[in-house]
Amino acid sequence: MPPRDLNSIFVIGPYRHLGIWVFDDEKRGLIQEPFVGGADSMIDRLTEKIPNAQGGFRLVFSALPFPNYDVRLTWRREEMSGNVYYAPDLNMEGWLCPALLRYFGDPPVEIYAKFEAVE
């Protein structure tokens, strides 16, 4: 299955809603899409130094490395309807739901991400 668009770097704005991390991407039909299964714990760690991250932050991600990324996730396995990724620098696993395939045609072997404050 080919990628849904020509972008190689994507940007979303996760925020806390009802105590969990969620994000919206109307272009892809995603509203309050939750991060669960360990991905939420990774976000907690990676946003510790971002002021007011719960109100929203910028998450830049790609299947290709880009300058100044914060974390590299490596594909571990398919699980249920999603995919489990491992962050070696955090020694943590996180499950990414099928919404991942709205960005990538197939689950990428690696995902690079940057967590930034919204200014």
DSSP file (Angstrom, degrees, kcal/mol; ACC not computed):
  #  RESIDUE AA STRUCTURE BP1 BP2  ACC     N-H-->O    O-->H-N    N-H-->O    O-->H-N    TCO  KAPPA ALPHA  PHI   PSI    X-CA   Y-CA   Z-CA
    1    1 A M              0   0    0      0, 0.0     3,-0.1     0, 0.0   104,-0.0   0.000 360.0 360.0 360.0 126.8    0.0    0.0    0.0
    2    2 A P        -     0   0    0      0, 0.0   102,-0.0     0, 0.0     0, 0.0  -0.342 360.0 -84.9 -73.8 157.7    1.6    3.4   -1.0
    3    3 A P        -     0   0    0      0, 0.0   101,-0.1     0, 0.0   100,-0.1  -0.231  35.9-121.9 -57.8 153.4    1.9    6.2    1.5
    4    4 A R  S    S+     0   0    0     99,-0.2     2,-0.3    97,-0.1   100,-0.1   0.707  88.0   1.9 -74.9 -21.4   -1.3    8.4    1.8
    5    5 A D  S    S-     0   0    0     98,-0.3    -1,-0.0     2,-0.2     0, 0.0  -0.903  78.4-100.7-152.0-178.6    0.6   11.6    0.8
    6    6 A L  S    S+     0   0    0     -2,-0.3     2,-0.0    -3,-0.0    -2,-0.0   0.488  77.7 116.6 -91.2  -2.3    4.0   12.8   -0.2
    7    7 A N        -     0   0    0      1,-0.1    -2,-0.2    96,-0.0     3,-0.1  -0.358  38.4-176.7 -64.3 143.4    5.1   14.1    3.2
    8    8 A S  S    S+     0   0    0      1,-0.2    55,-0.5    54,-0.1     2,-0.4   0.521  75.1  51.8-112.3 -14.6    8.0   12.4    4.8
    9    9 A I  E    S-A   62   0A   0     53,-0.1     2,-0.3    54,-0.1    -1,-0.2  -0.989  72.6-167.2-122.2 131.7    7.8   14.5    8.0
   10   10 A F  E     -A   61   0A   0     51,-3.0    51,-2.4    -2,-0.4     2,-0.4  -0.825   6.2-157.0-117.9 155.1    4.5   14.9    9.9
   11   11 A V  E     +A   60   0A   0     -2,-0.3     2,-0.3    49,-0.2    49,-0.2  -0.997  15.4 167.5-135.3 129.5    3.4   17.2   12.7
   12   12 A I  E     -A   59   0A   0     47,-2.1    47,-2.8    -2,-0.4    13,-0.1  -0.879  30.1-132.9-130.8 167.7    0.6   16.7   15.2
   13   13 A G        -     0   0    0     11,-0.5    11,-0.3    -2,-0.3    45,-0.2  -0.674  24.3-166.2-123.7  76.7   -0.3   18.5   18.4
   14   14 A P        +     0   0    0      0, 0.0    43,-1.8     0, 0.0     2,-0.3  -0.228  13.7 168.2 -61.7 153.2   -0.9   16.1   21.3
   15   15 A Y  E     -F   22   0B   0      7,-2.3     7,-2.9    41,-0.2     2,-0.4  -0.949  38.3 -90.6-155.4 166.7   -2.6   17.3   24.4
   16   16 A R  E     +F   21   0B   0     38,-2.9     2,-0.4    -2,-0.3     5,-0.2  -0.725  40.2 172.9 -88.9 134.1   -4.2   15.9   27.6
   17   17 A H  E >  S-F   20   0B   0      3,-2.9     3,-1.7    -2,-0.4    -2,-0.0  -0.966  72.7 -12.2-141.7 123.9   -8.0   15.2   27.5
   18   18 A L  T 3  S-     0   0    0     -2,-0.4     3,-0.1     1,-0.3    -1,-0.0   0.840 130.9 -53.3  53.3  35.5   -9.7   13.3   30.3
   19   19 A G  T 3  S+     0   0    0      1,-0.2     2,-0.3     0, 0.0    -1,-0.3   0.492 120.1  92.9  83.9   4.1   -6.3   12.4   31.8
   20   20 A I  E <  S-F   17   0B   0     -3,-1.7    -3,-2.9    -5,-0.0     2,-0.4  -0.917  79.3-104.1-128.3 157.8   -4.9   10.8   28.6
   21   21 A W  E     +F   16   0B   0     14,-0.4    14,-2.6    -2,-0.3     2,-0.3  -0.636  48.9 162.6 -77.3 131.4   -2.7   12.0   25.7
   22   22 A V  E     -FG  15  34B   0     -7,-2.9    -7,-2.3    -2,-0.4     2,-0.3  -0.886  18.8-159.2-138.4 169.2   -4.7   12.5   22.5
   23   23 A F  E     - G   0  33B   0     10,-1.2    10,-2.6    -2,-0.3     2,-0.4  -0.986   9.6-138.8-149.1 159.7   -4.3   14.3   19.2
   24   24 A D  E     +     0   0B   0     -2,-0.3   -11,-0.5   -11,-0.3     7,-0.2  -0.933  20.6 167.7-116.9 141.4   -6.5   15.6   16.4
   25   25 A D  E > > - G   0  30B   0      5,-3.5     5,-2.2    -2,-0.4     3,-1.5  -0.620   6.5-178.6-149.6  86.4   -5.7   15.4   12.7
   26   26 A E  G > 5S+     0   0    0      1,-0.3     3,-1.6     3,-0.2     5,-0.1   0.832  79.9  65.1 -58.1 -34.9   -8.9   16.3   10.8
   27   27 A K  G 3 5S+     0   0    0      1,-0.3    -1,-0.3     2,-0.1    -3,-0.0   0.823 111.4  36.9 -56.8 -31.7   -7.1   15.7    7.4
   28   28 A R  G < 5S-     0   0    0     -3,-1.5    -1,-0.3     2,-0.2    -2,-0.2   0.258 118.8-108.0-106.4  10.0   -6.9   12.0    8.4
   29   29 A G  T < 5S+     0   0    0     -3,-1.6     2,-0.5    -4,-0.3    -3,-0.2   0.794  72.7 138.9  71.9  29.0  -10.2   11.8   10.2
   30   30 A L  E   < +G   25   0B   0     -5,-2.2    -5,-3.5     3,-0.0     2,-0.4  -0.932  22.9 172.0-112.9 120.5   -8.7   11.6   13.6
   31   31 A I  E    S-     0   0B   0     -2,-0.5    -7,-0.2    -7,-0.2     0, 0.0  -0.995  74.6 -12.7-128.3 125.3  -10.3   13.5   16.5
   32   32 A Q  E    S-     0   0B   0     -2,-0.4    -8,-0.2     1,-0.2    -1,-0.1   0.885  80.9-177.4  49.3  45.6   -9.1   12.9   20.1
   33   33 A E  E     -G   23   0B   0    -10,-2.6   -10,-1.2     1,-0.1    -1,-0.2  -0.617  20.7-132.3 -71.4 120.5   -7.2    9.8   19.0
   34   34 A P  E     -G   22   0B   0      0, 0.0     2,-0.5     0, 0.0   -12,-0.2  -0.433   8.2-141.1 -83.9 150.8   -5.6    8.4   22.2
   35   35 A F        +     0   0    0    -14,-2.6   -14,-0.4    -2,-0.1     2,-0.2  -0.949  42.5 148.6-100.1 123.1   -2.1    7.3   22.9
   36   36 A V    >   +     0   0    0     -2,-0.5     3,-1.5    59,-0.4    59,-0.5  -0.747  32.9  60.6-138.5-175.7   -2.3    4.1   25.1
   37   37 A G  T 3  S-     0   0    0      1,-0.3    58,-1.6    -2,-0.2    -1,-0.1   0.823 128.9 -42.4  62.6  36.8   -0.3    0.9   25.8
   38   38 A G  T 3> S+     0   0    0     56,-0.2     4,-1.9    -3,-0.1    -1,-0.3   0.037 122.8  94.7  98.5 -26.7    2.9    2.5   26.9
   39   39 A A  H <> S+     0   0    0     -3,-1.5     4,-2.1    56,-0.4    -2,-0.1   0.871  85.2  55.2 -62.9 -34.6    3.1    5.2   24.3
   40   40 A D  H  > S+     0   0    0      1,-0.2     4,-2.1     2,-0.2    -1,-0.2   0.883 106.0  50.1 -64.6 -38.8    1.4    7.5   26.8
   41   41 A S  H  > S+     0   0    0      2,-0.2     4,-2.0     1,-0.2    -2,-0.2   0.870 108.4  52.7 -68.1 -36.7    4.2    6.7   29.3
   42   42 A M  H  X S+     0   0    0     -4,-1.9     4,-2.6     2,-0.2    -2,-0.2   0.930 109.0  50.0 -62.0 -44.5    6.9    7.6   26.7
   43   43 A I  H  X S+     0   0    0     -4,-2.1     4,-1.4     1,-0.2    -2,-0.2   0.907 106.6  55.5 -61.9 -41.5    5.1   10.9   26.1
   44   44 A D  H  < S+     0   0    0     -4,-2.1     3,-0.4     1,-0.2     4,-0.3   0.938 112.4  43.0 -54.5 -47.1    5.1   11.6   29.8
   45   45 A R  H >< S+     0   0    0     -4,-2.0     3,-1.0     1,-0.2     4,-0.2   0.909 114.7  48.6 -65.9 -43.1    8.9   11.1   29.9
   46   46 A L  H 3< S+     0   0    0     -4,-2.6    -1,-0.2     1,-0.2    -2,-0.2   0.590 113.1  47.1 -79.4  -9.9    9.6   13.0   26.7
   47   47 A T  T >< S+     0   0    0     -4,-1.4     3,-1.9    -3,-0.4     6,-0.3   0.326  76.1 108.2-109.7   6.4    7.5   16.1   27.7
   48   48 A E  T <  S+     0   0    0     -3,-1.0    -1,-0.1    -4,-0.3    -2,-0.1   0.825  86.6  39.9 -53.5 -34.3    8.9   16.4   31.3
   49   49 A K  T 3  S+     0   0    0     -4,-0.2    -1,-0.3    -3,-0.2    -2,-0.1   0.320  91.3 101.0-101.4   8.0   10.8   19.6   30.4
   50   50 A I  S X  S-     0   0    0     -3,-1.9     3,-1.4    66,-0.1    66,-0.0  -0.841  76.8-124.3 -94.9 116.9    8.1   21.1   28.1
   51   51 A P  T 3  S-     0   0    0      0, 0.0    -2,-0.1     0, 0.0    -3,-0.0  -0.350  88.7  -3.5 -60.8 135.3    6.2   23.9   29.9
   52   52 A N  T >  S+     0   0    0      1,-0.1     3,-1.3    65,-0.1     4,-0.5   0.820  79.1 158.9  53.1  37.6    2.4   23.3   29.9
   53   53 A A  G X   +     0   0    0     -3,-1.4     3,-1.6    -6,-0.3   -37,-0.1   0.842  66.4  66.0 -59.0 -33.1    2.8   20.2   27.7
   54   54 A Q  G 3  S+     0   0    0      1,-0.3   -38,-2.9   -39,-0.2    -1,-0.3   0.817  97.3  54.8 -60.2 -28.8   -0.6   19.0   28.9
   55   55 A G  G <  S-     0   0    0     -3,-1.3    -1,-0.3     1,-0.3    -2,-0.2   0.616 131.7 -63.6 -78.4 -12.4   -2.2   22.0   27.1
   56   56 A G    <   -     0   0    0     -3,-1.6    62,-0.5    -4,-0.5     2,-0.3  -0.301  51.0-167.9 137.0 140.9   -0.5   20.9   23.9
   57   57 A F  E     - B   0 117A   0    -43,-1.8     2,-0.5    60,-0.2    60,-0.2  -0.926  31.6-100.9-144.3 168.1    2.9   20.4   22.4
   58   58 A R  E     - B   0 116A   0     58,-3.0    58,-2.8    -2,-0.3     2,-0.6  -0.831  28.8-167.6 -98.3 127.7    4.3   19.9   18.9
   59   59 A L  E     -AB  12 115A   0    -47,-2.8   -47,-2.1    -2,-0.5     2,-0.5  -0.959   3.3-171.0-116.7 113.2    5.3   16.3   17.9
   60   60 A V  E     +AB  11 114A   0     54,-2.4    54,-2.6    -2,-0.6     2,-0.3  -0.882  15.4 171.4-102.7 130.9    7.3   16.1   14.7
   61   61 A F  E     +AB  10 113A   0    -51,-2.4   -51,-3.0    -2,-0.5     2,-0.3  -0.985  11.6 164.5-146.2 155.2    7.8   12.5   13.4
   62   62 A S  E     -AB   9 112A   0     50,-2.1    50,-3.4    -2,-0.3   -53,-0.1  -0.982  43.9-123.9-159.8 157.8    9.2   10.7   10.4
   63   63 A A  S    S+     0   0    0    -55,-0.5    47,-0.2    -2,-0.3    46,-0.1   0.508 100.6  64.9 -82.4  -6.0   10.3    7.2    9.3
   64   64 A L  S    S-     0   0    0    -56,-0.4    48,-0.2    48,-0.1    -2,-0.0  -0.902  96.7-103.1-115.8 145.2   13.6    8.9    8.3
   65   65 A P        -     0   0    0      0, 0.0    -2,-0.1     0, 0.0    -4,-0.0  -0.360  41.3-175.9 -63.1 146.3   16.1   10.6   10.6
   66   66 A F    >   -     0   0    0     -4,-0.1     3,-1.3    47,-0.0    47,-0.1  -0.941  37.6 -68.4-139.6 161.4   16.0   14.4   10.7
   67   67 A P  T 3  S+     0   0    0      0, 0.0    -1,-0.0     0, 0.0     0, 0.0  -0.193 111.6   0.1 -56.8 135.0   18.1   17.0   12.4
   68   68 A N  T 3  S+     0   0    0      1,-0.2     0, 0.0     2,-0.0     0, 0.0   0.722  80.6 170.7  63.9  28.2   17.8   17.2   16.2
   69   69 A Y    <   -     0   0    0     -3,-1.3    45,-0.3     1,-0.1    -1,-0.2  -0.342  26.4-147.9 -63.9 154.2   15.3   14.4   16.7
   70   70 A D        +     0   0    0     43,-2.6     2,-0.3     1,-0.3    44,-0.2   0.786  69.8  17.2 -94.6 -32.9   14.7   13.5   20.4
   71   71 A V  E     -C  113   0A   0     42,-2.0    42,-2.4     2,-0.0     2,-0.5  -0.997  55.6-149.2-147.7 145.6   13.9    9.8   20.2
   72   72 A R  E     -C  112   0A   0     -2,-0.3     2,-0.4    40,-0.2    17,-0.3  -0.972  15.9-162.1-114.4 128.0   14.2    6.8   17.8
   73   73 A L  E     -C  111   0A   0     38,-3.3    38,-2.3    -2,-0.5     2,-0.4  -0.906   4.0-156.4-108.4 137.0   11.6    4.1   18.0
   74   74 A T  E     -CD 110  86A   0     12,-2.7    12,-2.7    -2,-0.4    36,-0.2  -0.937  24.4-110.8-116.2 137.7   12.3    0.7   16.5
   75   75 A W  E     + D   0  85A   0     34,-3.0    10,-0.2    -2,-0.4     3,-0.1  -0.400  38.1 169.4 -65.0 133.7    9.6   -1.7   15.4
   76   76 A R  E     -     0   0A   0      8,-3.0     2,-0.3     1,-0.4     9,-0.2   0.764  53.9 -34.3-110.7 -49.0    9.4   -4.8   17.6
   77   77 A R  E     - D   0  84A   0      7,-1.3     7,-3.2     2,-0.0    -1,-0.4  -0.991  52.8 -97.1-169.0 160.5    6.2   -6.6   16.7
   78   78 A E  E     - D   0  83A   0     -2,-0.3     2,-0.4     5,-0.2     5,-0.3  -0.722  41.8-177.6 -82.9 139.9    2.6   -6.5   15.6
   79   79 A E  E >   - D   0  82A   0      3,-2.2     3,-2.5    -2,-0.4     2,-0.1  -0.963  53.0 -39.9-146.9 127.1    0.2   -6.7   18.5
   80   80 A M  T 3  S-     0   0    0     -2,-0.4    17,-0.0     1,-0.3    -2,-0.0  -0.381 123.1 -29.0  53.1-127.8   -3.6   -6.8   18.3
   81   81 A S  T 3  S+     0   0    0     -3,-0.1    -1,-0.3    -2,-0.1     2,-0.1   0.352 132.4  52.3 -98.8   7.6   -4.5   -4.3   15.6
   82   82 A G  E <  S-D   79   0A   0     -3,-2.5    -3,-2.2    15,-0.1     2,-0.4  -0.375  80.9-101.4-124.0-158.9   -1.4   -2.1   16.1
   83   83 A N  E     -DE  78  96A   0     13,-2.5    13,-3.3    -5,-0.3     2,-0.5  -0.992  19.2-135.1-137.3 140.8    2.4   -2.2   16.4
   84   84 A V  E     -DE  77  95A   0     -7,-3.2    -8,-3.0    -2,-0.4    -7,-1.3  -0.824  22.2-169.7 -98.6 131.8    4.8   -2.2   19.3
   85   85 A Y  E     -DE  75  94A   0      9,-2.9     9,-2.6    -2,-0.5     2,-0.4  -0.893  10.6-143.6-119.8 150.8    7.8    0.1   19.1
   86   86 A Y  E     -DE  74  93A   0    -12,-2.7   -12,-2.7    -2,-0.3     7,-0.2  -0.943   1.2-153.6-117.5 134.5   10.8    0.2   21.5
   87   87 A A  E >>> - E   0  92A   0      5,-3.1     4,-1.8    -2,-0.4     5,-1.3  -0.892   7.8-166.8-105.0 100.5   12.7    3.4   22.5
   88   88 A P  T 345S+     0   0    0      0, 0.0    -1,-0.2     0, 0.0   -15,-0.1   0.872  86.1  54.5 -57.6 -40.0   16.3    2.2   23.3
   89   89 A D  T 345S+     0   0    0    -17,-0.3   -18,-0.0     1,-0.2    -2,-0.0   0.768 119.6  33.5 -66.8 -24.1   17.3    5.5   25.0
   90   90 A L  T <45S-     0   0    0     -3,-1.0    -1,-0.2     2,-0.2     3,-0.1   0.577  98.9-134.3-101.7 -14.2   14.3    5.2   27.3
   91   91 A N  T  <5 +     0   0    0     -4,-1.8     2,-0.3     1,-0.2    -2,-0.1   0.932  64.3 127.5  53.5  48.7   14.3    1.5   27.6
   92   92 A M  E   < -E   87   0A   0     -5,-1.3    -5,-3.1     2,-0.0     2,-0.3  -0.968  51.2-146.5-135.3 148.3   10.5    1.6   27.0
   93   93 A E  E     -E   86   0A   0     -2,-0.3     2,-0.3    -7,-0.2    -7,-0.2  -0.854  16.5-174.4-108.6 150.9    8.0    0.0   24.7
   94   94 A G  E     -E   85   0A   0     -9,-2.6    -9,-2.9    -2,-0.3     2,-0.5  -0.994  20.4-131.6-146.9 142.0    4.8    1.6   23.4
   95   95 A W  E     -E   84   0A   0    -58,-1.6     2,-0.5   -59,-0.5   -59,-0.4  -0.776  16.5-159.1 -92.7 129.9    1.9    0.4   21.3
   96   96 A L  E     -E   83   0A   0    -13,-3.3   -13,-2.5    -2,-0.5   -61,-0.1  -0.951  17.8-133.1-111.2 127.5    0.9    2.5   18.3
   97   97 A C    >   -     0   0    0     -2,-0.5     3,-2.2   -63,-0.2     4,-0.2  -0.038  35.8 -85.4 -73.2 175.2   -2.7    2.0   17.1
   98   98 A P  G >  S+     0   0    0      0, 0.0     3,-1.7     0, 0.0     4,-0.2   0.639 115.5  83.9 -60.2 -13.8   -3.8    1.5   13.5
   99   99 A A  G >  S+     0   0    0      1,-0.3     3,-2.0     2,-0.2     4,-0.3   0.766  74.3  76.1 -58.9 -22.9   -4.0    5.3   13.1
  100  100 A L  G X> S+     0   0    0     -3,-2.2     4,-1.7     1,-0.3     3,-1.6   0.849  85.9  61.0 -53.7 -35.4   -0.2    4.9   12.4
  101  101 A L  G <4 S+     0   0    0     -3,-1.7    -1,-0.3     1,-0.3    -2,-0.2   0.556  87.6  71.1 -75.7  -6.5   -1.1    3.6    8.9
  102  102 A R  G <4 S+     0   0    0     -3,-2.0    -1,-0.3    -4,-0.2    -2,-0.2   0.611 110.7  33.3 -78.1 -12.4   -2.9    6.9    8.1
  103  103 A Y  T <4 S+     0   0    0     -3,-1.6     2,-0.4    -4,-0.3   -98,-0.3   0.716 126.5  35.1-107.6 -35.4    0.6    8.4    8.0
  104  104 A F     <  -     0   0    0     -4,-1.7    -1,-0.3  -101,-0.1   -96,-0.0  -0.950  69.6-136.0-125.0 141.6    2.6    5.4    6.6
  105  105 A G  S    S+     0   0    0     -2,-0.4    -1,-0.1     1,-0.1    -4,-0.1   0.889  96.4  10.6 -62.0 -39.8    1.6    2.8    4.1
  106  106 A D  S    S-     0   0    0     -6,-0.1    -1,-0.1    -3,-0.1    -3,-0.0  -0.922 103.8 -80.7-131.6 157.2    3.2    0.1    6.3
  107  107 A P        -     0   0    0      0, 0.0    -6,-0.1     0, 0.0    -2,-0.0  -0.435  56.1-123.0 -58.9 123.3    4.5    0.3    9.8
  108  108 A P        -     0   0    0      0, 0.0     3,-0.1     0, 0.0   -33,-0.1  -0.318   5.5-127.9 -69.1 153.4    8.0    1.8    9.5
  109  109 A V  S    S+     0   0    0      1,-0.2   -34,-3.0   -35,-0.1     2,-0.3   0.865  95.5  17.2 -65.5 -37.1   11.0   -0.1   10.8
  110  110 A E  E     - C   0  74A   0    -36,-0.2     2,-0.4   -47,-0.2   -36,-0.2  -0.975  64.6-160.8-135.7 150.3   12.0    3.1   12.7
  111  111 A I  E     - C   0  73A   0    -38,-2.3   -38,-3.3    -2,-0.3     2,-0.4  -1.000   8.1-159.0-129.6 131.1   10.2    6.2   13.7
  112  112 A Y  E     -BC  62  72A   0    -50,-3.4   -50,-2.1    -2,-0.4     2,-0.3  -0.897  17.0-176.3-108.7 138.5   12.1    9.4   14.7
  113  113 A A  E     -BC  61  71A   0    -42,-2.4   -43,-2.6    -2,-0.4   -42,-2.0  -0.980  19.9-160.2-141.6 149.4   10.4   12.0   16.8
  114  114 A K  E     -B   60   0A   0    -54,-2.6   -54,-2.4    -2,-0.3     2,-0.5  -0.995  10.8-153.8-127.4 134.6   10.9   15.5   18.2
  115  115 A F  E     +B   59   0A   0     -2,-0.4     2,-0.3   -56,-0.2   -56,-0.2  -0.946  24.9 171.0-111.4 119.5    8.9   16.9   21.1
  116  116 A E  E     -B   58   0A   0    -58,-2.8   -58,-3.0    -2,-0.5     2,-0.1  -0.939  35.2-109.7-134.1 149.7    8.7   20.7   21.2
  117  117 A A  E     -B   57   0A   0     -2,-0.3     2,-0.5   -60,-0.2   -60,-0.2  -0.477  34.9-121.0 -69.4 146.9    6.8   23.4   23.1
  118  118 A V              0   0    0    -62,-0.5    -1,-0.1    -2,-0.1  -105,-0.0  -0.825 360.0 360.0 -89.5 126.7    4.2   25.3   21.1
  119  119 A E              0   0    0     -2,-0.5    -1,-0.1   -62,-0.0    -2,-0.0   0.425 360.0 360.0-104.8 360.0    5.1   28.9   21.1
